[in-house]
Amino acid sequence: MPGKEMLLGRLDEIGQSLARQGGALALLGVGSVGIELARMDDYSDLDFFVIVKPGQKNRYIDRLDWLEEVHPLAYSFKNSEVGCKILFEDGIYGEYAIFEERELENAAYGEGRMVWKDPAFRNFGIVRPTNPIPRIKKDSLDFPLNEALTNLYVGLGRYARGERLSAMRFVQSYAIDNILSVLHLLEQEVDYYPDPFGNERRLEKRFPRFAEIIGDMLQGYDRVPESALRILSFLEGVYPVNPRLSEEIRRLAAMIRA
């Protein structure tokens, strides 16, 4: 796997390529190659934004010579209207987006690190977004945990009729996501680079007690009832679960397992 120095060196080389190509204003590193360099490891990706002059956006999205000049690409995939996912021949994986400066005025993104800029570019504040990122953590247990309970009930019903994939998603994805949205209210969170876009990121370091038990809640495609019962037990330990709904969830699980 590419090491940290290799990743950071590649990002610097991309900045130099942008300077040679012309038409670009700045290169921002985001994520672990942004302001969170302390959490970089050998499995980090190369995530970055390129800020371009008006009229240059399509050139940098549709033509990848500015990347090929740095190192040959083994793979590229235009995953959105503004950017691509890429893999260099030497194993460095990256994701990037191209913006005109005015577009970032209305965008919600995490704080970045200025890797390179055109000497004439003066908008240093662009590294810090002015628009708040929509909050994915909830402030009350009531809605998410009741939603999780109904996820269990619906999921078990689907499992009973043979819809095992849908059942697994309701129980082991939707219900868990609802729990994660309020986990900070149930366990003291360790301050370790929370991701404003995904509650599951770095869960094991941020919520070590929950990380010890989540495996029993995610037992896989063929053990949805067992997973549901473990999740239900957790919910009953942290919230006044409606006893009638709890009874129905257990009845369904027992019927399926019989």
BELDA-V481484 format. One record per helix or strand of 3 or more residues. SS is the DSSP state (h for helix, s for strand). FROM is the first residue (numbers start at 1). TO is the last residue. If there is no record, write none. Layout:
ss=SS from=FROM to=TO
ss=SS from=FROM to=TO
This chain:
ss=h from=4 to=21
ss=s from=24 to=29
ss=h from=31 to=33
ss=h from=37 to=39
ss=s from=46 to=52
ss=h from=57 to=62
ss=h from=65 to=68
ss=s from=73 to=80
ss=s from=83 to=88
ss=s from=93 to=100
ss=h from=101 to=106
ss=s from=113 to=117
ss=h from=124 to=127
ss=h from=141 to=160
ss=h from=164 to=180
ss=h from=183 to=186
ss=h from=203 to=206
ss=h from=208 to=217
ss=h from=224 to=238
ss=h from=243 to=257
